[in-house]
Structure formats: C-alpha cells, structure tokens
Amino acid sequence: MDDVSKKTLLQIGNLLTPILCGVVIALSGLDFSSTVISDAGYPKILNPAAFTFAIWGPIFIFQFMFYFYQARDIFRSRENKIEMPYVHEVSIFFMLSWISTSAWYVLWGLGLVWPAVGAMFAYLLSSLGAYLRLGINLRPRSLKEHLFVTVAWSLLAGWVTVAAIVNTTTGFVYSGFDSGPIGEDGWASIILLMALGIYLLVLVRRNDFVFAGVGFWAIVGVIADLVDPVNMAQPSATLVAILGAGILSVAMIVWFYLQNRRGIISFPSFRDFNQDGNQPSHD
C-alpha cells in the first residue's frame, strides 16, 4: 500500500472513530457530569477543584481543529492531495486515544476503578505516542501547523499526565492504601513534586509551554481544593503546591526569556502563518 492510500485510511479512521465512540458513550446511559466531575464517591489523595476540568474545553476544541484539518483533502483526487506528514506521524494514535478515553469513561462510570485506571494509562500512552512521533518543537513547523496539529497534542498529553497520576492514587486509596507514618499529606506532597518534575522536564527538553501551562493549571486546581475549608487540612501538600505553581510559572517566564535571547524561540507572528518556523532541535 502506498503512502497516499495509507494516509486516506488513517484520515477515514480518524473521522469515524470519535463518532463511533460517541455512539458507545451515548448508549451507555452514563451521565457525563457525575462521571467526570462529581465523582465525590471515590476517595483520593489529590483532587483538582471542579473548575480545573474546564481544560477539556480547549482540549476538545484543538482536537477537533486537528480532526478537520487532517481530513481537508480527503475528497480530492490523488494528484491534488496535500502533503500531510503529520497524519502519518500521528498514525493510529488519534483513534487509540478516543477508544481508550471512551473505555475509561464507561469503566469509571460503572465503578470499575482499576480497569478504568488501566484505560487511563492506555489513554496516556496513546497521547504520548502521537506527541513523541510528531516531534513537537523538535522540527520546523508553520504557525498554522502548530495551531491545528501540535497544540492539540500538547494540551492532551499535558492533561492526561496529571489525570493518570490522580486516577492511580484514587485506585490505591479505593483499595485501602495505608499511607503509613507520612500520612496522606506526605504522599500528596510527593506526588505533587513528581508532577512538578515532569512538567519542568518537558518545558526544558521540548520548549513546550503549552504542556507546562497545563501543569500549572492543574496545580492551581489542586491548590483550590486543598485550601477549601470543607476538606481536611493538608498543610505540607498545600505548601508544596503553592511553591510548585510559583516555581513552574517563574520557570516558564525565565526559560522563554533565555530561549528567546538565544534565538531558539520567539513570539509567534501571523505574518508567517503558512511558513515553516525556525525551531531547531533542543535535544
């Protein structure tokens, strides 16, 4: 099978998979708000405040921008096809991401916590698969391609990273996890430090301010939940979260300044909307 035929098959699969997943979710009869937002019945060590889940708005907007952008030549004749290397780079991972998140939705809604955690990690792996294959910020791309392709995967991978962490801790607590001498406050602090390390690493290794920005948003959501007087006080975790948000925000500002001075990154210009940017590899 040649590349054009492979691309067409991927495009068709990308178009059909979200529709089929939506049908499955609709037939499940599960309530979206109670499944994803109001899951107070599940114990957890860390839990971002409800407003944090508004991140799904931008995620789905950019995912559907990619959804339509990658299919814009599907009805053209073979000789008029557009070169879209990112379709081959994303490969089957767009489809796998929709299948795994739909599986998570159904399993979580049915109360099957550990199978749902497994589905969440499948979601994470499929998101990272596309993220890594795209080589985000490691090769030149036009501003248009960033907006319609890479931002979607930076947002998704950034959010599913923290979602997988939270889901895993939920699974442990649900199964009777013994927090030991450091208590839940200590474990929450450790988890926050791990998450902070991941977001800082991606910021430095990939110059990915979108991914890091999602991490900042998630930590702000955790802070809002920790300082809520209704919840049990966790002073250590609260301090770590506040410091983490401060460190990550300062790191993004300082790193942008340094990389801008080196000529590696710059403010986007809509004059270069269709032209490849100059973003050399940061490896």
Buried (B, 14 or more C-beta within 10 A) or exposed (E): EEEEEEBBEBBEEBBEBBEEBEEBBEEBEBEEEEBBBEBEEBBBBBBBBBEBBEBBEBBBEBBEBBBEBBBEBBEEEEEEBEEBEBBEBBBBBBBBBBBBBBBBBBBBBEEEBBBBBBBBBBBBBBBBBBBBBBBBBBBEBBBBBBBBBBBBBBBBBBBBBBBBBBBBBBBBBBEEBEBEEEBBBBBBBBBBBEBBEBBBEBBBEBBBBBBBBBBBBBBBBBBBBBBEEEEEEBEBBBBBBBBBBEBBBEBBEEBBEEBEEEEBBEEEEEEBEEEEBEBEEBE
